[in-house]
Amino acid sequence: MANAVLEVKNLTKYYKKTKVVENLDFKIDAKEIVGFIGPNGSGKSTTIKAILNLIIKDHGSVEIFGKDLEKNHKEIMRYVGYCPSYPSFFETMVARKFFSFSNSLYDEDYTENYISLAKEMKLNLDQKINEMSEGNQKKVMLINALFHNPKFILLDEPTSTLDPGTSAVLFNILRNLRDRGSAVLFSSHNLSDIQKTCDRVIILKEGGKIKDLAIKDLRFAHKRIHLITEKEFDFNNYQLSGMKDIKKRGNSVNFLFVGNVNDLIKKLNKDKVLDITIENPTLDEIFMHFYTD
């Protein structure tokens, strides 16, 4: 099996005449956790559903495990785990019966796995799903997506309604699955989840990919600069395109800088700089730069 677990090429989806996703290309390798982020309406959920063939794409191709999704859908889905953003199951069942039913769809018996996952997530298997809180219903969906040791895992907003402790447990489970060879793609508005868990992030905007970077490279390429100069800061002296999110007050200024900091420092040497501080920005600051640029 090729190292690429997922390969998406020219994925395009329109609803009537409204563009949702257009000419989207990306791939995910084995042993990789990838965060899928973007503002509302950027096409994250639509892309995930198209990858699973839950909606019919207009153009493009999706290969999972090196095989065409449409031609090999039934075979591929045996090794895929999916958790939607909203509950979808037989709500009047108790959780144990629901998992037993799901388990019966596989050739191998995974009973010990879902019991173990329920214990880790502190889920009562003998409670009816429709009597559970939203957080516990989300646990049911997550366990159902993970108990069969899938090789490719897609999670749409997995931590919405989860408490911080359960979120930490979930991401530990995902890291263990990754280390054993699985690939994970999950969308999230919680940038802390992305920062702590992902190896790489794909940023969508208006149905297209605008960035695909390793988390460490994303942090390395952006710096938050704080300056105090002898006289009022004159941006015309610098002519650097990488200055973003500028906040200026007299001779004090701070901004997000995208580019080579050494080039900036060389230009700063022409002025009398009383103080300079260079910091790693938060992921929130970085992503807002991409969203609003």
N, C-alpha and C positions, 0 to 999 in steps of 0.2 A: 504493500500500500504506500502510495506517495506520502511525503511528509505533510503536504497540504491537506488538511482535513476538510476545509471549505474553500471553494474558489468561486467568486461571483464576478461575472463579466457582463458589462453593459446593461445591468438590471434597470428596467424602466417600467413604471406603473403610473397610469393616469386614471383618475376617476372622472368619467365624461371628458371634459376638456381641461380639468385641473391637474397640473403636474404634482405628483407626490414624490416619486423617485425617478431620476433620469440618468442613464448611462453610468450607473454606480459600479465601481470595480474595487474589490478588495479580496484578500485571502487570509485565512487563519491556519496556523500550523499546529501540529500535535504539541502537547506540553506548553500551551500558551493560554493565558487568560486575557481577553480583549474587552475593553470597555467601549460601549457604543453610546455616544452622548450627542446632544444637540438640543436646541430649543423645541418647544412644542410645535408640531407640524413639520418637523424637519425630515420625517420619513422613517424613523427608527422602527416603530412597531410594524409598519407596512413592509419594511425590508425583512424583518424577522418572519413575518407570516408568509412572505413570498419564498424565503429560503425553505420553509417547511411545506410549501405547496398548499397552504391553507387559503391563499388567494392566487388567482391566475395572473402572472405577470404579462405585460404587453410585449416586451422584448427582453433579450438577454438570455444568459444561461446560468445555472447553478449546478456545481458539482460538489458532491460530498463523498469523501473517501475515494476520490478520483473517478466517481461514477455519475452519470447524468441523473439528476434528481427525478425528472419526470419518467424516465424509462425504468428506473430502479427504485421507485418510491417505497414500495412495501419492504424490500430488502434493507434499504438504508435506514428506515425509521425504527427498526429493531435496535439500533445502536445509537439512537438519538434521544435525548431527554429535553423536554420543553415545559416551561412554566409560564403561562400567560400572566398579564398584569392583573386580570380580574378572575375571580373563581369560576370554575366550570366543571361540575361533577354532579353525581347523584347525591343531593344534599340530605336526603332522608336516611341515607346509610350511616351506620357507625363507621368510623375511620378504618377499623380493622377489616371489616367486610369489604370496604372500598379497595383497600390495598390488596386483599386476597383476590378480588376480581381482577385487578390490574396484573397481579402476579401470574394469574392463570393464562394470560395472553403470551407468556414467554415459555420457551422450551425448558429453561433452567428455573429452579426454585430459588427465589430471592427473599423468602419469608424472614430469614435472620437479618437481612439487610434493612428491610423497612422497620422491623422491630428495633434494631440498633439505632437507626436514624431518629425514630420517634423518641427514644430514650434521650439521645443527645439534644434534641430540640424541645424536650419536655412537653410532648404531645400525648394527651390521653387517647389511646386507641379505642377505647370503649364508649366514647361520647359520639352522639350523632353530629354529623357535620353541620347541619342547619342550626344546631344549638351552640355552636362554637363562636368565639369572637372572630373578628376579621383577621387578627394576627394569627390565630390558630388555624383558620381556614387557609391562610397563605402557607403555613407549615405543611398542611396536607398536600397542597399543590407542589411544593418544593420536594417533599419526600417522594411523591409520585414521579417526579421528573428525574430523581437521582438514584432510586433504590436498585435499579437494574445495571448499575455501573456503566452508564453510557459513555461512548467514545467522543461524542459531540454533544454539548449542553448549551441550550439557548434559554436565557432567562430574561423576561421583560419586566423591568422594575421589581426585582426580587425582594428588596428590603422594604418596600412600601407596606406599612402596617406592622412591620416586625419591630420588636423591642431591640435595643442595642446588643443585649446579650445573645439573642438568637441570631442577629446579623453576624456577630463575631463567630458563632458556631458554624453558620452557613459558609462563610468565607474560608474557614479552616477546612471544611469538607471539600470545597472547590479546589483549594490548593493541593490537598491530598490526591484528588482525582487527576489534577493536572500533572502532578509528579509521577503518577502511574501511567501517563500517556494520553490523557484526555485533553480536548480543546474546549474552551469555554468562551461564549459570547454573551455578555449581559448589558442591557441598557439600564441607565440609572440617572436620576437627577441629583443623587447624593454624591458630591464630588469627593467626599471623604472616603466613601466605598471604593471609588476608582483609584484614588491615590494609594490606599493601603493594600489593594488586592491585585490590580491589573499590571500586566507586563507591558501592555501597549494600549493606546487609545485611538479610536477612529471618531473623528468629529464630523457630524453632518450639519448642513445648513441648506435649507430650501431644496431638499431632495438630492443633494450632491455631497460628495466627500470633499472637505476643505483641508483636512489634515489627517495624517496617519503616522503616529510617532510613538516610540518607546517613551514611557513615563519619564525615565531619567533624562532622555534627550529633550523632552518638552520643558522640563525644569531648567536644564542647562542653557537652553536657547533664550530664556527670558530672565531678566533681572529687574528688580525694583530699585531705582536710583533716587537717593535723597541728596540734594545739593544745597549748600549755603555759599553764596558768592559775595565778593566785596561790594559789588553794585548790582542793580536789578538785572536779572537773568535775561539775556537777549538770544532768543532761539535762532535768529538769522545768522548768528556766528557759527552755527553747527551744521545745518543743512543735512541732518541725518534722518532718513525716513523711518527709522525704527522707534521713534518716540511715540508712545501711546498713553492714554489716560493721564494727561498732564494736569497737575494741580500746582498752581503758582500763586505765591503771595510775596510781593516785593522781591527781596534777594534770596528767598527760599523757594525751592521748587522740588517736586518729586514726580516721577513718571515711570511707566513700564517701558523697558527698553528691549527691543528684539533685534539681536545682531551681535556683532563682535564688540564687547565692552572695551577692548584695547583701543579700537578706533575712536570711541567716545572719549576715553581718557586722554588720548593724544590731542584731541581738539580742546578739551577742557584746560590743558596746560597753557593755552593762549590767554586765558583769563585768570584772575586771582580767585581761586577756589579756597574758601576758608574751611570747608568741611565737606566730605563726601562719604556716604554710606551706600554700600552695595549689598542687597539682600536677595535671597530667593523668594519670589512672590508666591502667594498661595495659588493652588490650582483654580480656585474661584476667579481670581484676577486674570489668570491666563486664559481661561475659557471664555470669560466675558469679553476679552479682546477679540477672540475669534467670532463670537456671536454678533458683536456690534460693528465689526470692521466693515 
